[in-house]
C-alpha cells in the first residue's frame, strides 16, 4: 500500500481504551438484569445525545425521569461511567506515542461527550497527547456524518488523501474512505501495526 500519509487520526473507544457498557453492567447486575435494562431503557440513544453535545449529568437524570423504576441501574451510567471506559489498550497507545516521537501529527476523531471527554482526560494522561482532538460533543456533529470529517480537514489543513484513520466501526471508516482518506477498521493492535508498516509509518 503506497500512500503519502501526513497525519494519523485515532478513534478512542475500542481503539485506545475499551468501551463495552454491556459487559460492565453484566459484572454489576448480572446478564439477565442487564438485558432487561437495555431492552427497557434506550441507554445507547442517551449516550448518543451526550456524544452530540447534551450535558452528561442532565441527560442521565432526564432518562431517570422517564424510567424511575430503573433509577438505580441508570445511575450506574452516571456514577461509574469512568470505570466503564476501560481498560487502556496499551499497544495502541504506544503506537500513538511512537508516531508522535517520529514527528507524525496525531489527531483524535471521536464520538464522545464534552463532559465525559474531560473526565477521561483527567484519568488517562495520554488523551492530552494528541496534536488536536476533534470531539463530537464539542463540535455538535458525529461520525459518520460528512461534516465532522470536513471539520478535521479544514482545521488541520491536511488533504484527505494524506490522512490515515483508525476506528473500530466500519461505517466510520467507510465515510472517511469515501472522502479519500486511508482507513483501518481496528480489531487488534497487531492488525493496526501491520497497516502502519504497510503505509511506511512508525509502528
Secondary structure, DSSP 8 states (H G I E B T S, - for coil): ------EEEE--BTTTB---HHHHHHHHH-HHHHHHHHHHS-HHHHHHHHHTT--HHHHHHHHHHH-GGGHHHHHHHHHTHHHHS--B-HHHHHHHHHHHHTT-EEEEEE---HHHHHHHHHH-GGGG-SSEEEEHHHHT--TTSHHHHHHHHHHH---GGGEEEEES-HHHHHHHHHTT-EEEE-S-HHHHHHHHHHTT---
